[in-house]
C-alpha cells in the first residue's frame, strides 16, 4: 500500500508540476505576481471604460512609439459589469491557456478598453487592445504585467461590444467564426 501511494504521488506530481510552473509563470508575467492575481480572483466588482490616447499616433510597429504606458490614455465614462459579465471575464483572464508566452508580435498596441477590478478597495486595471489581442495590467498607474490573449479574442470582444454597443472602434473589430 505504501509503495502504491508513493508511486501514485510521484505520478501525480510528475503530471501536475508542469501545470503548476505554467500557472506560476502566467501569474507573474501577466499579472505581476500573486497579490495582483488575488485582486482579480477575489474581485467583487468591476467597471469598464473606453480609452483614448492622449497623444494620437498611427498604428506602427516601432517600439519607441508604443503607447503602453497606462497614464497616456484619457478614460471615458465607466460602466459597471453585471455579476454574469464579471464571472465570465474573470474566467477568461484567469485561464492560462488563453495566453501564449512564446508569442511575439510586431505591432504596437493601442489599448481601447480598460477593466478595473476591485477587491477590498484594491484596484487592478486590465487594458485591452482587441486589434492585436494584447493586454496590459497595471496598479496605481504602473504597468505590472501583460500578455497575448489570441485564443480569447472572440469572448473578450463580445464582452466589450456588449458593454459599449455604440463604440465605433469596437464595431469594426472582426470576430472570426470558430474553425
C-alpha positions as CSV (number, residue, x, y, z in Angstrom):
1,X,0.0,0.0,0.0
2,X,2.8,2.4,0.9
3,X,4.6,1.7,-2.4
4,X,1.4,2.3,-4.4
5,X,0.8,5.5,-2.6
6,X,4.3,6.7,-3.2
7,X,4.2,5.8,-6.8
8,X,0.7,7.4,-7.2
9,X,2.0,10.5,-5.5
10,X,5.1,10.6,-7.8
11,X,2.9,10.2,-10.9
12,X,0.5,12.9,-9.7
13,X,3.4,15.3,-9.1
14,X,5.0,14.4,-12.4
15,X,1.8,15.2,-14.3
16,X,0.7,18.3,-12.4
17,X,4.1,20.0,-11.9
18,X,4.3,21.4,-15.5
19,X,0.8,22.9,-15.0
20,X,1.9,24.4,-11.7
21,X,5.0,26.0,-13.3
22,X,2.9,27.3,-16.2
23,X,0.5,29.0,-13.8
24,X,3.4,30.4,-11.8
25,X,4.9,32.0,-14.9
26,X,1.4,33.1,-16.0
27,X,0.8,34.7,-12.7
28,X,3.9,36.8,-12.7
29,X,4.2,37.6,-16.4
30,X,0.5,38.6,-17.0
31,X,-0.5,39.9,-13.6
32,X,2.8,40.9,-11.9
33,X,2.6,38.5,-9.1
34,X,0.3,36.7,-6.6
35,X,-1.1,39.9,-5.0
36,X,-2.4,41.2,-8.3
37,X,-3.7,37.8,-9.3
38,X,-5.6,37.6,-6.0
39,X,-7.2,41.0,-6.7
40,X,-8.6,39.7,-9.9
41,X,-9.7,36.3,-8.5
42,X,-11.4,37.9,-5.5
43,X,-12.9,41.0,-7.3
44,X,-16.4,41.7,-6.0
45,X,-17.0,44.3,-8.8
46,X,-15.5,45.7,-12.0
47,X,-16.1,48.6,-14.2
48,X,-15.0,49.3,-17.8
49,X,-14.3,52.4,-19.8
50,X,-13.2,53.3,-23.3
51,X,-9.6,54.6,-23.6
52,X,-8.5,57.3,-26.0
53,X,-4.7,58.0,-26.5
54,X,-3.7,61.4,-25.2
55,X,-1.1,61.6,-28.0
56,X,-2.8,60.4,-31.2
57,X,-0.4,58.2,-33.2
58,X,-0.9,56.0,-36.2
59,X,-0.6,52.3,-35.6
60,X,3.0,51.2,-36.3
61,X,5.4,48.6,-35.2
62,X,8.1,51.0,-33.9
63,X,9.0,50.1,-30.3
64,X,9.7,53.7,-29.4
65,X,6.2,54.8,-30.4
66,X,4.3,52.2,-28.4
67,X,1.6,53.6,-26.1
68,X,1.8,51.0,-23.4
69,X,2.0,53.5,-20.5
70,X,-1.4,53.3,-18.9
71,X,-1.1,57.0,-18.0
72,X,-1.1,58.1,-21.6
73,X,-4.8,57.5,-22.1
74,X,-7.9,59.5,-21.3
75,X,-10.7,57.4,-19.7
76,X,-14.3,57.7,-20.9
77,X,-17.4,57.1,-18.8
78,X,-17.4,54.0,-16.7
79,X,-20.0,51.2,-16.9
80,X,-20.4,48.5,-14.3
81,X,-20.2,44.9,-15.2
82,X,-23.1,42.6,-14.3
83,X,-22.3,39.7,-12.0
84,X,-22.6,37.4,-15.0
85,X,-20.2,39.5,-17.1
86,X,-17.7,39.8,-14.2
87,X,-17.8,36.0,-13.7
88,X,-17.2,35.4,-17.5
89,X,-14.5,38.0,-17.8
90,X,-12.6,36.6,-14.7
91,X,-12.8,33.1,-16.1
92,X,-11.3,34.2,-19.4
93,X,-8.5,36.3,-17.9
94,X,-7.6,33.7,-15.3
95,X,-7.3,30.8,-17.8
96,X,-3.6,30.3,-18.6
97,X,-4.4,28.5,-21.8
98,X,-5.7,31.9,-23.2
99,X,-2.1,33.3,-23.1
100,X,0.8,32.4,-25.3
101,X,4.1,33.3,-23.5
102,X,6.1,32.5,-26.6
103,X,4.2,34.6,-29.0
104,X,5.9,37.8,-30.3
105,X,4.0,40.4,-32.3
106,X,5.3,43.2,-34.5
107,X,2.5,45.6,-33.6
108,X,2.1,48.5,-31.3
109,X,-1.0,48.0,-29.1
110,X,-3.5,50.8,-28.9
111,X,-5.4,50.0,-25.8
112,X,-9.1,50.8,-26.2
113,X,-10.9,49.2,-23.2
114,X,-9.9,49.3,-19.6
115,X,-11.4,47.0,-17.0
116,X,-10.9,47.9,-13.4
117,X,-11.3,45.1,-10.9
118,X,-11.8,45.9,-7.2
119,X,-11.1,43.6,-4.3
120,X,-11.4,45.2,-0.8
121,X,-10.5,48.6,-2.1
122,X,-7.5,47.4,-4.1
123,X,-7.9,48.1,-7.8
124,X,-6.3,46.3,-10.7
125,X,-6.5,47.7,-14.3
126,X,-6.5,45.5,-17.3
127,X,-6.2,47.3,-20.7
128,X,-7.1,45.5,-23.9
129,X,-6.0,46.0,-27.5
130,X,-8.5,43.9,-29.4
131,X,-6.9,44.6,-32.7
132,X,-3.7,42.7,-31.7
133,X,-5.1,40.7,-28.7
134,X,-2.6,42.2,-26.2
135,X,-3.4,43.1,-22.7
136,X,-1.6,45.1,-20.1
137,X,-2.2,45.0,-16.3
138,X,-1.4,47.9,-14.1
139,X,-1.7,49.0,-10.4
140,X,-1.8,52.7,-9.4
141,X,-0.7,53.8,-12.9
142,X,2.3,51.5,-13.1
143,X,2.3,48.6,-15.6
144,X,3.0,45.3,-13.8
145,X,2.4,42.7,-16.5
146,X,0.8,41.8,-19.8
147,X,0.1,39.0,-22.2
148,X,-1.2,37.8,-25.6
149,X,-4.8,36.6,-25.5
150,X,-5.4,35.5,-29.1
151,X,-7.5,32.4,-28.0
152,X,-9.9,34.6,-26.1
153,X,-10.3,37.2,-28.8
154,X,-13.9,36.3,-29.6
155,X,-15.0,36.1,-26.0
156,X,-13.3,39.4,-24.9
157,X,-14.6,41.2,-28.0
158,X,-18.2,40.1,-27.3
159,X,-18.0,41.3,-23.7
160,X,-16.6,44.7,-24.8
161,X,-19.2,45.1,-27.6
162,X,-22.0,44.3,-25.1
163,X,-20.7,46.9,-22.7
164,X,-20.2,49.6,-25.4
165,X,-22.6,48.8,-28.2
166,X,-22.3,52.3,-29.8
167,X,-18.5,52.4,-29.9
168,X,-17.3,52.7,-33.5
169,X,-13.9,51.1,-32.9
170,X,-15.5,48.1,-31.3
171,X,-18.0,47.8,-34.1
172,X,-15.1,47.4,-36.5
173,X,-13.4,44.5,-34.6
174,X,-13.8,41.3,-36.5
175,X,-14.9,38.2,-34.8
176,X,-14.0,35.2,-36.9
177,X,-16.2,32.1,-36.8
178,X,-14.9,29.1,-34.8
179,X,-13.0,26.7,-37.0
